């Protein structure tokens, strides 16, 4: 288990143990493939452009998706099932 050092208001410090960070899970697996609620690890983010900032930079969907739910578009873009078609 990882530990963190936290500074206390009186100038001392405390060492706190906490659970390891969980890997993100695909949010589309339970509805598409798995009826038991188990999801696969999400190793990709959706690259679909859903808007633009005031400066003109693109805003992407960034939904966590697994390799089974992602649709590859071009050489370097992956879309979630919501934006793939």
Biopython code that builds the backbone (N, CA, C, O; Angstrom):
import numpy as np
from Bio.PDB.StructureBuilder import StructureBuilder

atoms = [
    (1, "UNK", "N", (0.838, -1.172, 0.000)),
    (1, "UNK", "CA", (0.000, 0.000, 0.000)),
    (1, "UNK", "C", (0.886, 1.239, 0.000)),
    (1, "UNK", "O", (1.849, 1.310, 0.763)),
    (2, "UNK", "N", (0.572, 2.216, -0.847)),
    (2, "UNK", "CA", (1.366, 3.432, -0.866)),
    (2, "UNK", "C", (1.083, 4.310, 0.357)),
    (2, "UNK", "O", (0.024, 4.213, 0.977)),
    (3, "UNK", "N", (2.038, 5.154, 0.683)),
    (3, "UNK", "CA", (1.905, 6.061, 1.814)),
    (3, "UNK", "C", (2.091, 7.497, 1.341)),
    (3, "UNK", "O", (2.763, 7.762, 0.344)),
    (4, "UNK", "N", (1.485, 8.405, 2.076)),
    (4, "UNK", "CA", (1.638, 9.830, 1.791)),
    (4, "UNK", "C", (2.062, 10.537, 3.062)),
    (4, "UNK", "O", (1.649, 10.168, 4.161)),
    (5, "UNK", "N", (2.889, 11.556, 2.904)),
    (5, "UNK", "CA", (3.309, 12.376, 4.039)),
    (5, "UNK", "C", (2.470, 13.644, 4.001)),
    (5, "UNK", "O", (2.472, 14.362, 3.001)),
    (6, "UNK", "N", (1.755, 13.923, 5.085)),
    (6, "UNK", "CA", (0.853, 15.069, 5.143)),
    (6, "UNK", "C", (1.341, 16.010, 6.230)),
    (6, "UNK", "O", (1.574, 15.597, 7.366)),
    (7, "UNK", "N", (1.496, 17.294, 5.869)),
    (7, "UNK", "CA", (1.927, 18.300, 6.826)),
    (7, "UNK", "C", (0.741, 18.709, 7.693)),
    (7, "UNK", "O", (-0.345, 18.989, 7.185)),
    (8, "UNK", "N", (0.957, 18.740, 8.999)),
    (8, "UNK", "CA", (-0.083, 19.094, 9.960)),
    (8, "UNK", "C", (-0.022, 20.598, 10.269)),
    (8, "UNK", "O", (1.022, 21.222, 10.084)),
    (9, "UNK", "N", (-1.128, 21.178, 10.736)),
    (9, "UNK", "CA", (-1.151, 22.614, 11.030)),
    (9, "UNK", "C", (-0.149, 23.044, 12.105)),
    (9, "UNK", "O", (0.312, 24.185, 12.086)),
    (10, "UNK", "N", (0.196, 22.156, 13.038)),
    (10, "UNK", "CA", (1.125, 22.530, 14.114)),
    (10, "UNK", "C", (2.594, 22.414, 13.704)),
    (10, "UNK", "O", (3.475, 22.634, 14.534)),
    (11, "UNK", "N", (2.873, 22.079, 12.459)),
    (11, "UNK", "CA", (4.235, 21.973, 11.963)),
    (11, "UNK", "C", (4.748, 20.551, 11.879)),
    (11, "UNK", "O", (5.777, 20.304, 11.250)),
    (12, "UNK", "N", (4.060, 19.619, 12.492)),
    (12, "UNK", "CA", (4.453, 18.219, 12.418)),
    (12, "UNK", "C", (3.968, 17.599, 11.111)),
    (12, "UNK", "O", (3.473, 18.292, 10.223)),
    (13, "UNK", "N", (4.119, 16.288, 11.015)),
    (13, "UNK", "CA", (3.621, 15.608, 9.829)),
    (13, "UNK", "C", (3.064, 14.257, 10.214)),
    (13, "UNK", "O", (3.391, 13.716, 11.271)),
    (14, "UNK", "N", (2.238, 13.726, 9.371)),
    (14, "UNK", "CA", (1.641, 12.410, 9.565)),
    (14, "UNK", "C", (1.879, 11.571, 8.324)),
    (14, "UNK", "O", (1.888, 12.090, 7.208)),
    (15, "UNK", "N", (2.069, 10.289, 8.514)),
    (15, "UNK", "CA", (2.203, 9.364, 7.397)),
    (15, "UNK", "C", (0.902, 8.572, 7.306)),
    (15, "UNK", "O", (0.486, 7.930, 8.271)),
    (16, "UNK", "N", (0.275, 8.624, 6.153)),
    (16, "UNK", "CA", (-1.043, 8.015, 5.964)),
    (16, "UNK", "C", (-0.941, 6.943, 4.882)),
    (16, "UNK", "O", (-0.455, 7.207, 3.783)),
    (17, "UNK", "N", (-1.399, 5.734, 5.199)),
    (17, "UNK", "CA", (-1.483, 4.669, 4.198)),
    (17, "UNK", "C", (-2.814, 4.778, 3.477)),
    (17, "UNK", "O", (-3.834, 5.090, 4.092)),
    (18, "UNK", "N", (-2.808, 4.524, 2.187)),
    (18, "UNK", "CA", (-4.052, 4.537, 1.427)),
    (18, "UNK", "C", (-3.993, 3.476, 0.340)),
    (18, "UNK", "O", (-2.920, 2.979, -0.003)),
    (19, "UNK", "N", (-5.146, 3.141, -0.193)),
    (19, "UNK", "CA", (-5.226, 2.116, -1.235)),
    (19, "UNK", "C", (-4.572, 2.628, -2.516)),
    (19, "UNK", "O", (-4.559, 3.828, -2.789)),
    (20, "UNK", "N", (-4.042, 1.716, -3.276)),
    (20, "UNK", "CA", (-3.441, 2.076, -4.561)),
    (20, "UNK", "C", (-4.517, 2.592, -5.505)),
    (20, "UNK", "O", (-5.680, 2.201, -5.402)),
    (21, "UNK", "N", (-4.135, 3.455, -6.411)),
    (21, "UNK", "CA", (-5.082, 4.005, -7.376)),
    (21, "UNK", "C", (-5.595, 2.891, -8.279)),
    (21, "UNK", "O", (-4.827, 2.051, -8.748)),
    (22, "UNK", "N", (-6.882, 2.896, -8.513)),
    (22, "UNK", "CA", (-7.476, 1.885, -9.385)),
    (22, "UNK", "C", (-7.295, 2.283, -10.842)),
    (22, "UNK", "O", (-7.319, 3.464, -11.189)),
    (23, "UNK", "N", (-7.116, 1.290, -11.671)),
    (23, "UNK", "CA", (-7.050, 1.545, -13.106)),
    (23, "UNK", "C", (-8.434, 1.940, -13.597)),
    (23, "UNK", "O", (-9.425, 1.366, -13.146)),
    (24, "UNK", "N", (-8.531, 2.900, -14.504)),
    (24, "UNK", "CA", (-9.854, 3.263, -15.017)),
    (24, "UNK", "C", (-10.487, 2.092, -15.755)),
    (24, "UNK", "O", (-9.784, 1.294, -16.376)),
    (25, "UNK", "N", (-11.802, 1.985, -15.692)),
    (25, "UNK", "CA", (-12.532, 0.903, -16.337)),
    (25, "UNK", "C", (-13.341, 1.459, -17.503)),
    (25, "UNK", "O", (-13.771, 2.612, -17.485)),
    (26, "UNK", "N", (-13.539, 0.628, -18.508)),
    (26, "UNK", "CA", (-14.322, 1.007, -19.683)),
    (26, "UNK", "C", (-15.772, 1.239, -19.271)),
    (26, "UNK", "O", (-16.366, 0.402, -18.591)),
    (27, "UNK", "N", (-16.341, 2.365, -19.677)),
    (27, "UNK", "CA", (-17.724, 2.639, -19.283)),
    (27, "UNK", "C", (-18.738, 2.063, -20.260)),
    (27, "UNK", "O", (-19.942, 2.181, -20.031)),
    (28, "UNK", "N", (-18.284, 1.446, -21.338)),
    (28, "UNK", "CA", (-19.201, 0.893, -22.332)),
    (28, "UNK", "C", (-19.314, -0.627, -22.284)),
    (28, "UNK", "O", (-20.256, -1.178, -22.854)),
    (29, "UNK", "N", (-18.395, -1.321, -21.630)),
    (29, "UNK", "CA", (-18.428, -2.795, -21.571)),
    (29, "UNK", "C", (-19.702, -3.364, -20.951)),
    (29, "UNK", "O", (-20.265, -4.298, -21.522)),
    (30, "UNK", "N", (-20.191, -2.855, -19.812)),
    (30, "UNK", "CA", (-21.380, -3.477, -19.220)),
    (30, "UNK", "C", (-22.600, -3.432, -20.134)),
    (30, "UNK", "O", (-23.450, -4.320, -20.067)),
    (31, "UNK", "N", (-22.701, -2.425, -20.976)),
    (31, "UNK", "CA", (-23.879, -2.304, -21.839)),
    (31, "UNK", "C", (-23.695, -3.000, -23.180)),
    (31, "UNK", "O", (-24.683, -3.301, -23.850)),
    (32, "UNK", "N", (-22.450, -3.267, -23.592)),
    (32, "UNK", "CA", (-22.230, -3.841, -24.915)),
    (32, "UNK", "C", (-21.905, -5.327, -24.886)),
    (32, "UNK", "O", (-22.448, -6.086, -25.690)),
    (33, "UNK", "N", (-21.031, -5.764, -23.978)),
    (33, "UNK", "CA", (-20.534, -7.135, -24.031)),
    (33, "UNK", "C", (-20.827, -7.946, -22.780)),
    (33, "UNK", "O", (-21.160, -9.128, -22.874)),
    (34, "UNK", "N", (-20.709, -7.338, -21.626)),
    (34, "UNK", "CA", (-20.732, -8.080, -20.374)),
    (34, "UNK", "C", (-22.031, -7.814, -19.623)),
    (34, "UNK", "O", (-22.312, -6.679, -19.237)),
    (35, "UNK", "N", (-22.803, -8.841, -19.423)),
    (35, "UNK", "CA", (-24.078, -8.686, -18.728)),
    (35, "UNK", "C", (-23.934, -8.883, -17.228)),
    (35, "UNK", "O", (-24.881, -8.635, -16.481)),
    (36, "UNK", "N", (-22.765, -9.326, -16.773)),
    (36, "UNK", "CA", (-22.558, -9.534, -15.341)),
    (36, "UNK", "C", (-21.996, -8.303, -14.642)),
    (36, "UNK", "O", (-21.703, -8.352, -13.448)),
    (37, "UNK", "N", (-21.840, -7.193, -15.374)),
    (37, "UNK", "CA", (-21.369, -5.951, -14.781)),
    (37, "UNK", "C", (-19.862, -5.818, -14.697)),
    (37, "UNK", "O", (-19.363, -4.794, -14.229)),
    (38, "UNK", "N", (-19.122, -6.829, -15.138)),
    (38, "UNK", "CA", (-17.666, -6.756, -15.097)),
    (38, "UNK", "C", (-17.185, -5.963, -16.308)),
    (38, "UNK", "O", (-17.651, -6.177, -17.427)),
    (39, "UNK", "N", (-16.267, -5.062, -16.077)),
    (39, "UNK", "CA", (-15.754, -4.232, -17.175)),
    (39, "UNK", "C", (-14.270, -4.496, -17.383)),
    (39, "UNK", "O", (-13.577, -4.977, -16.487)),
    (40, "UNK", "N", (-13.803, -4.177, -18.564)),
    (40, "UNK", "CA", (-12.393, -4.337, -18.906)),
    (40, "UNK", "C", (-11.629, -3.059, -18.545)),
    (40, "UNK", "O", (-12.235, -1.995, -18.419)),
    (41, "UNK", "N", (-10.311, -3.154, -18.379)),
    (41, "UNK", "CA", (-9.522, -1.944, -18.112)),
    (41, "UNK", "C", (-9.536, -1.015, -19.320)),
    (41, "UNK", "O", (-9.412, -1.458, -20.462)),
    (42, "UNK", "N", (-9.687, 0.266, -19.054)),
    (42, "UNK", "CA", (-9.687, 1.263, -20.123)),
    (42, "UNK", "C", (-8.260, 1.734, -20.354)),
    (42, "UNK", "O", (-7.644, 2.340, -19.478)),
    (43, "UNK", "N", (-7.748, 1.450, -21.533)),
    (43, "UNK", "CA", (-6.390, 1.861, -21.865)),
    (43, "UNK", "C", (-6.377, 3.001, -22.875)),
    (43, "UNK", "O", (-5.311, 3.506, -23.228)),
    (44, "UNK", "N", (-7.551, 3.407, -23.338)),
    (44, "UNK", "CA", (-7.665, 4.459, -24.347)),
    (44, "UNK", "C", (-8.670, 5.515, -23.902)),
    (44, "UNK", "O", (-9.500, 5.270, -23.027)),
    (45, "UNK", "N", (-8.584, 6.692, -24.516)),
    (45, "UNK", "CA", (-9.569, 7.749, -24.322)),
    (45, "UNK", "C", (-10.168, 8.102, -25.675)),
    (45, "UNK", "O", (-9.474, 8.064, -26.692)),
    (46, "UNK", "N", (-11.448, 8.444, -25.694)),
    (46, "UNK", "CA", (-12.119, 8.802, -26.940)),
    (46, "UNK", "C", (-11.545, 10.112, -27.474)),
    (46, "UNK", "O", (-11.399, 11.083, -26.732)),
    (47, "UNK", "N", (-11.221, 10.131, -28.760)),
    (47, "UNK", "CA", (-10.621, 11.297, -29.403)),
    (47, "UNK", "C", (-11.616, 12.116, -30.211)),
    (47, "UNK", "O", (-11.206, 13.009, -30.952)),
    (48, "UNK", "N", (-12.912, 11.840, -30.091)),
    (48, "UNK", "CA", (-13.914, 12.578, -30.857)),
    (48, "UNK", "C", (-13.981, 14.021, -30.378)),
    (48, "UNK", "O", (-14.013, 14.279, -29.175)),
    (49, "UNK", "N", (-14.001, 14.955, -31.312)),
    (49, "UNK", "CA", (-14.086, 16.373, -30.978)),
    (49, "UNK", "C", (-15.548, 16.716, -30.717)),
    (49, "UNK", "O", (-16.407, 16.505, -31.573)),
    (50, "UNK", "N", (-15.823, 17.250, -29.520)),
    (50, "UNK", "CA", (-17.202, 17.567, -29.145)),
    (50, "UNK", "C", (-17.439, 19.066, -29.031)),
    (50, "UNK", "O", (-18.569, 19.496, -28.796)),
    (51, "UNK", "N", (-16.398, 19.863, -29.192)),
    (51, "UNK", "CA", (-16.557, 21.312, -29.120)),
    (51, "UNK", "C", (-15.210, 21.997, -29.253)),
    (51, "UNK", "O", (-14.196, 21.362, -29.540)),
    (52, "UNK", "N", (-15.220, 23.302, -29.040)),
    (52, "UNK", "CA", (-13.994, 24.098, -29.102)),
    (52, "UNK", "C", (-13.978, 25.072, -27.939)),
    (52, "UNK", "O", (-15.027, 25.521, -27.476)),
    (53, "UNK", "N", (-12.769, 25.400, -27.466)),
    (53, "UNK", "CA", (-12.627, 26.394, -26.413)),
    (53, "UNK", "C", (-12.766, 27.781, -27.032)),
    (53, "UNK", "O", (-12.842, 27.910, -28.253)),
    (54, "UNK", "N", (-12.798, 28.804, -26.207)),
    (54, "UNK", "CA", (-12.881, 30.167, -26.729)),
    (54, "UNK", "C", (-11.656, 30.522, -27.550)),
    (54, "UNK", "O", (-11.729, 31.366, -28.444)),
    (55, "UNK", "N", (-10.531, 29.888, -27.256)),
    (55, "UNK", "CA", (-9.310, 30.118, -28.011)),
    (55, "UNK", "C", (-9.244, 29.316, -29.298)),
    (55, "UNK", "O", (-8.299, 29.476, -30.070)),
    (56, "UNK", "N", (-10.232, 28.451, -29.549)),
    (56, "UNK", "CA", (-10.265, 27.666, -30.775)),
    (56, "UNK", "C", (-9.657, 26.285, -30.662)),
    (56, "UNK", "O", (-9.622, 25.551, -31.650)),
    (57, "UNK", "N", (-9.172, 25.904, -29.477)),
    (57, "UNK", "CA", (-8.603, 24.571, -29.289)),
    (57, "UNK", "C", (-9.725, 23.539, -29.202)),
    (57, "UNK", "O", (-10.781, 23.830, -28.640)),
    (58, "UNK", "N", (-9.516, 22.340, -29.748)),
    (58, "UNK", "CA", (-10.577, 21.314, -29.709)),
    (58, "UNK", "C", (-10.769, 20.734, -28.306)),
    (58, "UNK", "O", (-9.815, 20.597, -27.540)),
    (59, "UNK", "N", (-12.002, 20.401, -27.992)),
    (59, "UNK", "CA", (-12.347, 19.696, -26.759)),
    (59, "UNK", "C", (-12.758, 18.292, -27.181)),
    (59, "UNK", "O", (-13.656, 18.125, -28.006)),
    (60, "UNK", "N", (-12.099, 17.282, -26.612)),
    (60, "UNK", "CA", (-12.409, 15.897, -26.978)),
    (60, "UNK", "C", (-13.271, 15.235, -25.911)),
    (60, "UNK", "O", (-13.338, 15.706, -24.775)),
    (61, "UNK", "N", (-13.921, 14.154, -26.278)),
    (61, "UNK", "CA", (-14.830, 13.422, -25.394)),
    (61, "UNK", "C", (-14.095, 12.856, -24.183)),
    (61, "UNK", "O", (-14.564, 13.011, -23.055)),
    (62, "UNK", "N", (-12.960, 12.207, -24.393)),
    (62, "UNK", "CA", (-12.116, 11.635, -23.338)),
    (62, "UNK", "C", (-12.805, 10.584, -22.473)),
    (62, "UNK", "O", (-12.415, 10.402, -21.320)),
    (63, "UNK", "N", (-13.809, 9.893, -22.988)),
    (63, "UNK", "CA", (-14.421, 8.787, -22.253)),
    (63, "UNK", "C", (-13.439, 7.631, -22.191)),
    (63, "UNK", "O", (-12.822, 7.304, -23.204)),
    (64, "UNK", "N", (-13.272, 6.995, -21.020)),
    (64, "UNK", "CA", (-12.361, 5.847, -20.943)),
    (64, "UNK", "C", (-12.965, 4.634, -21.661)),
    (64, "UNK", "O", (-14.094, 4.233, -21.378)),
    (65, "UNK", "N", (-12.199, 4.059, -22.593)),
    (65, "UNK", "CA", (-12.680, 2.920, -23.372)),
    (65, "UNK", "C", (-11.598, 1.839, -23.444)),
    (65, "UNK", "O", (-10.403, 2.128, -23.387)),
    (66, "UNK", "N", (-12.048, 0.593, -23.571)),
    (66, "UNK", "CA", (-11.112, -0.525, -23.729)),
    (66, "UNK", "C", (-10.865, -0.753, -25.222)),
    (66, "UNK", "O", (-11.530, -0.152, -26.066)),
    (67, "UNK", "N", (-9.921, -1.611, -25.533)),
    (67, "UNK", "CA", (-9.584, -1.867, -26.932)),
    (67, "UNK", "C", (-10.716, -2.583, -27.665)),
    (67, "UNK", "O", (-10.795, -2.496, -28.891)),
    (68, "UNK", "N", (-11.602, -3.296, -26.941)),
    (68, "UNK", "CA", (-12.701, -4.010, -27.576)),
    (68, "UNK", "C", (-13.852, -3.086, -27.953)),
    (68, "UNK", "O", (-14.548, -3.330, -28.939)),
    (69, "UNK", "N", (-14.054, -2.032, -27.179)),
    (69, "UNK", "CA", (-15.157, -1.100, -27.438)),
    (69, "UNK", "C", (-14.741, 0.047, -28.362)),
    (69, "UNK", "O", (-15.602, 0.694, -28.959)),
    (70, "UNK", "N", (-13.457, 0.307, -28.487)),
    (70, "UNK", "CA", (-12.971, 1.430, -29.290)),
    (70, "UNK", "C", (-13.033, 1.110, -30.773)),
    (70, "UNK", "O", (-12.846, -0.037, -31.182)),
    (71, "UNK", "N", (-13.295, 2.127, -31.571)),
    (71, "UNK", "CA", (-13.241, 2.005, -33.022)),
    (71, "UNK", "C", (-12.088, 2.877, -33.499)),
    (71, "UNK", "O", (-12.077, 4.087, -33.272)),
    (72, "UNK", "N", (-11.117, 2.252, -34.164)),
    (72, "UNK", "CA", (-9.938, 2.962, -34.657)),
    (72, "UNK", "C", (-10.317, 3.759, -35.896)),
    (72, "UNK", "O", (-10.881, 3.214, -36.844)),
    (73, "UNK", "N", (-10.006, 5.045, -35.886)),
    (73, "UNK", "CA", (-10.272, 5.920, -37.021)),
    (73, "UNK", "C", (-8.943, 6.559, -37.413)),
    (73, "UNK", "O", (-8.363, 7.340, -36.658)),
    (74, "UNK", "N", (-8.488, 6.218, -38.579)),
    (74, "UNK", "CA", (-7.186, 6.717, -39.002)),
    (74, "UNK", "C", (-6.071, 6.030, -38.238)),
    (74, "UNK", "O", (-6.303, 5.037, -37.549)),
    (75, "UNK", "N", (-4.863, 6.554, -38.357)),
    (75, "UNK", "CA", (-3.735, 5.884, -37.713)),
    (75, "UNK", "C", (-3.628, 6.118, -36.209)),
    (75, "UNK", "O", (-2.984, 5.332, -35.513)),
    (76, "UNK", "N", (-4.247, 7.185, -35.692)),
    (76, "UNK", "CA", (-4.002, 7.517, -34.285)),
    (76, "UNK", "C", (-5.214, 8.013, -33.498)),
    (76, "UNK", "O", (-5.046, 8.630, -32.447)),
    (77, "UNK", "N", (-6.414, 7.760, -33.975)),
    (77, "UNK", "CA", (-7.610, 8.199, -33.253)),
    (77, "UNK", "C", (-8.476, 6.994, -32.889)),
    (77, "UNK", "O", (-8.622, 6.057, -33.674)),
    (78, "UNK", "N", (-9.043, 7.039, -31.688)),
    (78, "UNK", "CA", (-9.951, 5.991, -31.200)),
    (78, "UNK", "C", (-11.239, 6.654, -30.751)),
    (78, "UNK", "O", (-11.211, 7.623, -29.992)),
    (79, "UNK", "N", (-12.375, 6.136, -31.219)),
    (79, "UNK", "CA", (-13.680, 6.693, -30.857)),
    (79, "UNK", "C", (-14.435, 5.708, -29.992)),
    (79, "UNK", "O", (-14.313, 4.495, -30.163)),
    (80, "UNK", "N", (-15.224, 6.238, -29.052)),
    (80, "UNK", "CA", (-16.085, 5.411, -28.212)),
    (80, "UNK", "C", (-17.320, 5.020, -29.035)),
    (80, "UNK", "O", (-17.564, 5.607, -30.090)),
    (81, "UNK", "N", (-18.099, 4.038, -28.569)),
    (81, "UNK", "CA", (-19.288, 3.616, -29.321)),
    (81, "UNK", "C", (-20.300, 4.755, -29.536)),
    (81, "UNK", "O", (-21.035, 4.750, -30.523)),
    (82, "UNK", "N", (-20.337, 5.706, -28.636)),
    (82, "UNK", "CA", (-21.265, 6.838, -28.758)),
    (82, "UNK", "C", (-20.919, 7.724, -29.966)),
    (82, "UNK", "O", (-21.813, 8.274, -30.610)),
    (83, "UNK", "N", (-19.628, 7.860, -30.267)),
    (83, "UNK", "CA", (-19.183, 8.752, -31.340)),
    (83, "UNK", "C", (-18.693, 8.018, -32.593)),
    (83, "UNK", "O", (-18.257, 8.667, -33.545)),
    (84, "UNK", "N", (-18.753, 6.702, -32.615)),
    (84, "UNK", "CA", (-18.197, 5.964, -33.744)),
    (84, "UNK", "C", (-19.161, 5.829, -34.914)),
    (84, "UNK", "O", (-18.762, 5.374, -35.986)),
    (85, "UNK", "N", (-20.367, 6.198, -34.740)),
    (85, "UNK", "CA", (-21.220, 6.007, -35.895)),
    (85, "UNK", "C", (-22.516, 6.620, -35.735)),
    (85, "UNK", "O", (-23.351, 6.541, -36.636)),
]
sb = StructureBuilder()
sb.init_structure("model")
sb.init_model(0)
sb.init_chain("A")
sb.init_seg("    ")
for serial, (resi, resn, name, xyz) in enumerate(atoms, 1):
    if name == "N":
        sb.init_residue(resn, " ", resi, " ")
    sb.init_atom(name, np.array(xyz, "f"), 0.0, 1.0, " ", f" {name:<3s}", serial, name[0])
structure = sb.get_structure()
